[in-house]
Amino acid sequence: MNAARQVSVCIVGAGVAGLAAAQKLVEAGVEDIIVLEAQDRVGGRVFTEQHGSHNIEYGAQWIHGEEGNVVFEWASENNKIEHEASLTQTGNMEVYNCYSL
């Protein structure tokens, strides 16, 4: 086990948000950062799993919400939106403005 060390920022989770936060902090000149991750890989819900000769992509299939969402803005500006699902009601679930890449 490594000896304890003092850091200014501790980021919990090495998913997309945690890694983006770490990158922004480094760009802002913060150097004493630690990112903690419970899994044996980074990426959070975004990962690829191999089954035989096929890959299955998990996570980040949908952009949830468009208003004030930088991911939606980027996808729109770069023509990455292939499908728009309007209001769908199934049982107790309602889905609005779901976009897939």
N, C-alpha and C positions, 0 to 999 in steps of 0.2 A: 504494500500500500504506500502511496506517495505521502510525503509530509504535508501538513496543512500549509496553505499559502494564503496570503491576504490579497483580495481583489477589490476593485471598485464596483464592478458590476457582475452579478450572477444572473445568467439567463437560463430559465428552466425550460428545456425542450429544444431539440435540434431539428424541429420541423421547419417549414418554409418561413414562418413568422419569426422563430427564434434565430435562424440563420440570417434573415434579413435585418433583424435588430442588431445582431453582432456586426454585420457588415457596415451598417450606418454608424455605429459607435466607433468602429475602426476608422472609417472615413472622417469622422469628427475629431480624431486624434486620441481617442481613449484606447489605451493599450492593455490595461490590466483587467481583462474580461475572461470569464469562464462560462462555457456553455455546458449544461448538464443534460444528459439524455439517458432515459431508462432502457431503451432498446439497444440492440447490438449494431444499429445502423443509424445514419442520419436521414432526414427527409420527412419524418412524421408520417402522415397518411399517404404521402407520395412515394411509391416504390414499385419496382418490377419484380414479379415472382416468376421463376421459370418452371414450367411443367413439361417435361420431356423436351421436345424441340420447339415448344411454343412459349412465348412470354405473355404474361397477364399484367396489364398496367392497373394499378390501384390508385385511388385518390385523385383529387384535383380534376375530376371530370366535368364539374359544373362551376359556373360563376354565379354566386348567390348575390343577387341585387345588382343594380346598375347605377343607382344614384350615389355619387361620391365614392365609387369603387374603382380604384386605380387599375385593378386587374381587368375589369370590364372595359375601361377606357383604352388600355393597351390593346386588348383583343379586338376592339372595334376599329381602332386606328390602323391595325395591322391585318385587317380582314381575316381574322381567325374564328369568327363566329359562324358556325355552319347551320345551326338550328335554333329556333326560338320556340319555347313551349309556353303558350299562354296559359291562363288560369285553368287549372285542372283540379277537380274535386274528387277525391276517392275516400270514402268513409269519413274520418275525422281530419284528413290532411288536405290542406290547400297549398298549391304551389303557384307562385307568381313569378313571371319574368325569369325563367331558368334558361340559361344559355349554355350550350355545350361547345367545346372546342373541337 
